[in-house]
Amino acid sequence: MKLRPLDDRVVVEPLEAEEKTPGGIVLPDTARERPQRGRVVAVGPGKRLEDGSFAKIPLEKGDEVIFGKYAGSDVTVDGVEYKILRESDVLAKIVK
Protein backbone atom coordinates (compact mmCIF):
# COMPACT_ATOMS: atom_id res chain seq x y z
CA MET A 1 0.00 0.00 0.00
CA LYS A 2 1.24 3.49 -0.83
CA LEU A 3 0.43 6.73 0.95
CA ARG A 4 -0.44 9.80 -1.11
CA PRO A 5 -0.74 12.88 1.13
CA LEU A 6 -3.31 15.55 0.36
CA ASP A 7 -2.93 19.34 0.25
CA ASP A 8 0.17 20.61 2.07
CA ARG A 9 0.89 17.40 3.95
CA VAL A 10 4.13 15.41 4.01
CA VAL A 11 4.65 11.74 4.96
CA VAL A 12 7.85 11.22 6.97
CA GLU A 13 9.50 8.03 8.20
CA PRO A 14 11.02 8.94 11.59
CA LEU A 15 14.67 8.02 12.12
CA GLU A 16 15.54 6.04 15.21
CA ALA A 17 16.25 7.87 18.46
CA GLU A 18 19.81 7.87 19.76
CA GLU A 19 20.70 4.83 21.87
CA LYS A 20 23.75 6.43 23.52
CA THR A 21 24.50 9.85 24.92
CA PRO A 22 27.56 11.72 23.62
CA GLY A 23 29.32 10.58 26.82
CA GLY A 24 28.70 6.91 25.99
CA ILE A 25 25.85 6.12 28.40
CA VAL A 26 23.40 3.61 26.93
CA LEU A 27 19.79 4.83 27.23
CA PRO A 28 16.92 2.42 27.96
CA ASP A 29 13.82 2.63 25.73
CA THR A 30 11.87 4.54 28.38
CA ALA A 31 14.48 7.32 28.61
CA ARG A 32 14.88 7.97 24.88
CA GLU A 33 13.58 11.18 23.38
CA ARG A 34 10.90 11.05 20.70
CA PRO A 35 12.60 11.24 17.29
CA GLN A 36 12.52 14.68 15.69
CA ARG A 37 14.32 13.74 12.49
CA GLY A 38 12.98 11.79 9.58
CA ARG A 39 13.16 11.05 5.88
CA VAL A 40 10.44 12.32 3.54
CA VAL A 41 8.58 9.43 1.89
CA ALA A 42 5.84 11.35 0.02
CA VAL A 43 4.83 14.98 -0.57
CA GLY A 44 1.34 16.30 -1.34
CA PRO A 45 0.57 18.69 -4.21
CA GLY A 46 0.60 21.76 -1.94
CA LYS A 47 -1.98 24.16 -0.61
CA ARG A 48 -4.60 25.26 -3.13
CA LEU A 49 -4.41 28.97 -3.93
CA GLU A 50 -7.34 31.29 -4.75
CA ASP A 51 -6.74 30.98 -8.50
CA GLY A 52 -7.03 27.17 -8.27
CA SER A 53 -3.34 26.39 -8.66
CA PHE A 54 -1.19 24.75 -6.00
CA ALA A 55 1.64 26.32 -3.97
CA LYS A 56 4.71 24.10 -4.40
CA ILE A 57 6.11 22.45 -1.29
CA PRO A 58 9.92 22.95 -1.05
CA LEU A 59 10.53 19.30 -0.05
CA GLU A 60 11.18 16.20 -2.13
CA LYS A 61 11.10 12.48 -1.52
CA GLY A 62 14.32 11.44 0.23
CA ASP A 63 14.96 14.78 2.01
CA GLU A 64 15.95 14.56 5.67
CA VAL A 65 13.96 16.95 7.86
CA ILE A 66 13.54 18.08 11.46
CA PHE A 67 10.01 18.39 12.80
CA GLY A 68 8.35 19.35 16.08
CA LYS A 69 8.44 16.78 18.87
CA TYR A 70 4.65 16.39 19.11
CA ALA A 71 3.76 17.47 15.56
CA GLY A 72 1.66 15.49 13.11
CA SER A 73 -0.21 12.21 13.31
CA ASP A 74 1.39 8.81 13.80
CA VAL A 75 0.18 6.04 11.47
CA THR A 76 1.32 2.47 10.82
CA VAL A 77 1.09 1.03 7.30
CA ASP A 78 2.24 -2.51 6.54
CA GLY A 79 4.11 -2.63 9.86
CA VAL A 80 6.09 0.56 9.20
CA GLU A 81 5.51 3.66 11.33
CA TYR A 82 5.07 6.99 9.56
CA LYS A 83 4.27 10.52 10.61
CA ILE A 84 1.93 12.70 8.55
CA LEU A 85 2.81 16.38 8.96
CA ARG A 86 1.63 19.67 7.54
CA GLU A 87 4.29 21.61 5.64
CA SER A 88 4.30 24.17 8.48
CA ASP A 89 5.16 21.42 11.04
CA VAL A 90 8.49 20.80 9.27
CA LEU A 91 11.01 23.06 11.00
CA ALA A 92 14.08 22.54 8.80
CA LYS A 93 15.55 20.57 5.93
CA ILE A 94 18.98 19.04 6.60
CA VAL A 95 21.43 19.99 3.86
CA LYS A 96 24.50 17.79 3.50
Backbone hydrogen bonds, N-H to C=O, Kabsch-Sander energy under -0.5 kcal/mol:
donor,donor_aa,acceptor,acceptor_aa,energy
9,R,6,L,-1.5
10,V,85,L,-3.2
11,V,42,A,-2.6
12,V,10,V,-0.5
12,V,83,K,-3.0
13,E,39,R,-2.9
15,L,37,R,-2.7
21,T,25,I,-2.2
24,G,21,T,-2.1
27,L,19,E,-3.2
31,A,28,P,-1.3
32,R,28,P,-0.7
32,R,29,D,-0.7
38,G,65,V,-2.1
39,R,13,E,-2.3
40,V,63,D,-3.0
41,V,11,V,-3.2
42,A,11,V,-1.4
44,G,9,R,-2.5
46,G,7,D,-2.6
49,L,53,S,-3.4
52,G,49,L,-1.8
55,A,47,K,-2.7
56,K,54,F,-0.5
62,G,40,V,-2.7
63,D,60,E,-1.9
64,E,94,I,-0.5
65,V,38,G,-2.8
66,I,92,A,-2.5
67,F,36,Q,-2.4
68,G,89,D,-1.3
71,A,68,G,-1.1
73,S,84,I,-2.0
75,V,82,Y,-2.4
77,V,80,V,-2.5
80,V,77,V,-1.9
82,Y,75,V,-3.3
83,K,12,V,-2.7
84,I,73,S,-2.7
85,L,10,V,-2.9
85,L,83,K,-0.6
87,E,8,D,-2.3
89,D,86,R,-1.5
90,V,86,R,-0.7
90,V,87,E,-1.1
91,L,66,I,-2.2
91,L,89,D,-0.6
92,A,66,I,-1.6
94,I,64,E,-3.2
95,V,93,K,-0.6
96,K,94,I,-0.5
